[in-house]
Amino acid sequence: MTAFGRLFLDALRSPSSFEGQPWRFLLNQSGHMLAVGLLGALLLPWWLVLGAYAAWEAVQYLRFQADIWDAAEDLAFVTCGVLAASGFPAALAPAALFLAAGTLRRQ
């Protein structure tokens, strides 16, 4: 297996809401929004990005005991990125507030 394949499987097998780690939460959710949502929707159809990511979260929840609220939070940030890439950049404003709230809650 390639290094990327191992990294991918490790990420799938280890869901985390980064409790007590505010900066890791901020980096993680920013990555969900920008790398997965925004970049994904610039390269692929929005429905494919959201569908594939929802499937990812479902596997983490059903197979690897992820918290359902963490899955919803991750999917919400991906959705904000998709919306921004799809002509609704105003979606980044509430996302910034959610990032701030989540970061502050984890301190």
C-alpha positions in Angstrom: 0.0 0.0 0.0 1.2 3.5 -0.8 2.0 6.1 1.8 -1.1 8.1 0.6 -3.3 5.0 1.0 -2.1 4.4 4.5 -2.7 8.1 5.4 -6.2 7.8 3.9 -7.1 4.7 5.8 -5.6 6.1 9.1 -7.8 9.2 8.7 -10.9 7.0 8.1 -10.2 4.8 11.1 -9.5 7.6 13.6 -12.3 10.1 13.7 -11.7 12.9 16.1 -13.5 16.0 17.3 -10.3 17.4 18.8 -11.6 17.9 22.3 -9.2 20.0 24.3 -7.2 20.8 21.2 -8.5 24.1 19.8 -5.9 24.7 17.2 -6.1 21.2 15.8 -9.9 21.6 15.6 -9.4 25.0 13.7 -6.9 23.4 11.3 -9.1 20.3 10.8 -12.3 22.1 10.1 -10.6 24.7 7.9 -9.2 21.8 5.9 -12.7 20.3 5.6 -14.1 23.6 4.3 -11.3 24.6 2.0 -9.5 21.5 0.8 -12.5 19.1 0.7 -15.5 21.5 0.1 -14.1 24.5 -1.8 -11.4 22.8 -3.8 -13.5 19.6 -4.3 -16.4 21.6 -5.7 -14.1 23.5 -8.0 -12.8 20.2 -9.5 -15.9 18.0 -9.3 -19.7 18.4 -9.3 -21.0 19.7 -6.0 -23.3 16.7 -5.6 -20.4 14.3 -5.9 -18.3 16.1 -3.3 -21.2 16.1 -0.8 -22.3 12.6 -1.6 -18.7 11.2 -1.3 -18.1 13.1 1.9 -21.4 12.0 3.5 -20.5 8.4 2.7 -17.1 8.9 4.4 -18.8 10.2 7.5 -21.3 7.4 7.4 -18.4 4.8 7.4 -16.7 6.6 10.3 -20.0 6.6 12.3 -21.1 3.1 11.5 -17.7 1.3 11.5 -15.4 3.3 13.6 -17.7 4.7 16.3 -17.4 8.4 15.4 -19.7 10.8 17.3 -22.8 11.7 15.2 -22.5 15.3 16.1 -18.9 15.4 14.9 -20.0 13.9 11.6 -22.6 16.6 11.2 -20.1 19.3 12.1 -17.6 18.0 9.5 -20.3 17.8 6.8 -21.5 21.3 7.7 -18.0 22.7 7.0 -17.6 20.8 3.8 -21.0 22.1 2.7 -19.9 25.7 3.4 -16.9 25.2 1.2 -19.1 23.7 -1.6 -21.5 26.6 -1.3 -18.6 29.1 -1.6 -17.3 27.4 -4.7 -20.8 27.3 -6.2 -21.3 31.0 -6.2 -22.4 31.6 -2.6 -19.2 33.0 -1.0 -21.4 34.5 1.8 -21.5 30.9 3.2 -18.0 31.6 4.5 -19.2 34.2 7.0 -21.3 31.8 9.2 -18.6 29.2 8.8 -16.1 31.7 10.3 -18.4 32.1 13.3 -18.8 28.4 13.7 -15.0 28.0 13.5 -14.6 30.6 16.2 -17.3 29.0 18.4 -15.8 25.5 18.0 -12.3 26.7 18.7 -13.4 28.6 21.8 -15.4 25.6 23.1 -12.4 23.3 22.9 -10.2 25.5 25.1 
